[in-house]
């Protein structure tokens, strides 16, 4: 590589470091935004419009899955800081004092608070009750 001109070497290294930056930073941010959009879309299409307890039990697998994804976001410090900056309402999902006094199963703690924060405001008590009923 010492035989190449400096201008060409600089271009090669710029492309290399841009690719490393893109893979490690930008793709991670896109992955986080994609997951939050998937959660929001699922909640709008399947949970907020629903009033059936039977259907709640049928979608409980997905609710547990998205709850686990929110738990991973809370455990990842980079994701957590990015969410604090981009979407301050999601911070309530990770508030430990809200989790300690609830009767909601641990498998639904984060998604229950998420549904209250991002759902229809006048329905928040019904959402919370629905999550208390899920086991």
Secondary structure, 3 states (H helix, E strand, C coil): CCCCCHHHHHHHHHHHHHHHHHHHHHHHHHHHHHHHHHHHHHHHHHHHCCCCHHHHHHCHHHHHHHHHHHHHHHHCHHHHHHHHHHCHHHHHHHCHHHHHCCCCCHHHHHHHHHHHHHCCHHHHHHHHHHHHHCC
